[in-house]
Amino acid sequence: MITVHLRYEIDPHKVDDFTEYGRAWIRLVNKLGGNHHGYFMPSEGDSDEAFALFTFPSLAEYEIYRSASKTDPDCQAAFELARTTGCILRYERRFLSPVFS
C-alpha cells in the first residue's frame, strides 16, 4: 500500500477555486482505483497551505492512475480549472507507507 501526501501552496484569495478542484479530485482518485482521504484546507494559522492524502494498493497501481489521468476528460478538466484560476502556486508530492495497528 502506498499513500500519497500532497502539500499545496495556494493563493489565499482563491480558496473557493481550490476547494472546487479538491472536490473534483476526491471523486476522480476514487473513480480511478484509489482511496481519497480528503483535502485539508487552511483554517487557523497559514492561509496559503493545504494538504491532500490518498492511497493506492501499490505504487504500480498509482502509476496506472497517473497514466490514466493524462487522458481522462474529467481529470483534464480539473487540471484546467487549476491552471485557469491560478489557485495552486506550487505543490509537493511525497510517497508514504502507512502503519496500522
CORVEN-V671218 format. One record per pair of residues at least 6 apart in sequence whose ideal C-beta (glycine too) atoms are under 8 Angstrom apart, sorted by the first residue. I is the first residue (numbers start at 1). J is the second residue. If there is no record, write none. Layout:
i=I j=J
i=I j=J
//
This chain:
i=1 j=55
i=1 j=56
i=1 j=57
i=1 j=58
i=1 j=97
i=1 j=98
i=2 j=55
i=2 j=56
i=2 j=57
i=2 j=58
i=2 j=59
i=2 j=62
i=2 j=95
i=2 j=96
i=2 j=97
i=3 j=37
i=3 j=53
i=3 j=54
i=3 j=55
i=3 j=95
i=3 j=96
i=3 j=97
i=3 j=98
i=4 j=52
i=4 j=53
i=4 j=54
i=4 j=55
i=4 j=56
i=4 j=62
i=4 j=93
i=4 j=94
i=4 j=95
i=4 j=96
i=5 j=51
i=5 j=52
i=5 j=53
i=5 j=93
i=5 j=94
i=5 j=95
i=5 j=96
i=6 j=51
i=6 j=52
i=6 j=53
i=6 j=91
i=6 j=92
i=6 j=93
i=6 j=94
i=7 j=49
i=7 j=50
i=7 j=51
i=7 j=91
i=7 j=92
i=7 j=94
i=8 j=18
i=8 j=49
i=8 j=50
i=8 j=51
i=8 j=52
i=8 j=88
i=8 j=90
i=8 j=91
i=9 j=48
i=9 j=49
i=9 j=88
i=9 j=89
i=9 j=90
i=9 j=91
i=10 j=18
i=10 j=42
i=10 j=48
i=10 j=49
i=10 j=50
i=10 j=87
i=10 j=88
i=10 j=89
i=11 j=17
i=11 j=18
i=11 j=48
i=11 j=86
i=11 j=87
i=11 j=88
i=11 j=89
i=12 j=42
i=12 j=47
i=12 j=48
i=14 j=85
i=14 j=86
i=14 j=87
i=15 j=41
i=15 j=42
i=15 j=87
i=17 j=81
i=17 j=82
i=17 j=85
i=17 j=87
i=18 j=41
i=18 j=50
i=18 j=82
i=18 j=85
i=18 j=87
i=18 j=88
i=19 j=39
i=19 j=41
i=20 j=81
i=21 j=78
i=21 j=81
i=21 j=82
i=21 j=85
i=21 j=87
i=21 j=88
i=22 j=39
i=22 j=41
i=22 j=50
i=22 j=52
i=23 j=39
i=24 j=74
i=24 j=77
i=24 j=78
i=24 j=81
i=25 j=36
i=25 j=39
i=25 j=52
i=25 j=78
i=26 j=36
i=26 j=38
i=26 j=39
i=27 j=74
i=28 j=69
i=28 j=72
i=28 j=74
i=28 j=75
i=28 j=78
i=29 j=35
i=29 j=36
i=29 j=54
i=29 j=65
i=30 j=36
i=31 j=74
i=32 j=64
i=32 j=65
i=32 j=68
i=32 j=69
i=32 j=72
i=32 j=75
i=33 j=56
i=33 j=57
i=33 j=61
i=33 j=64
i=33 j=65
i=34 j=54
i=34 j=55
i=34 j=56
i=34 j=61
i=34 j=62
i=34 j=65
i=35 j=54
i=35 j=55
i=35 j=56
i=36 j=52
i=36 j=53
i=36 j=54
i=37 j=52
i=37 j=53
i=37 j=54
i=37 j=55
i=38 j=52
i=38 j=53
i=39 j=50
i=39 j=51
i=39 j=52
i=40 j=50
i=40 j=51
i=40 j=52
i=40 j=53
i=41 j=50
i=42 j=48
i=42 j=49
i=42 j=50
i=48 j=89
i=55 j=98
i=56 j=62
i=56 j=65
i=59 j=95
i=68 j=75
i=69 j=75
i=81 j=87
i=82 j=88
//
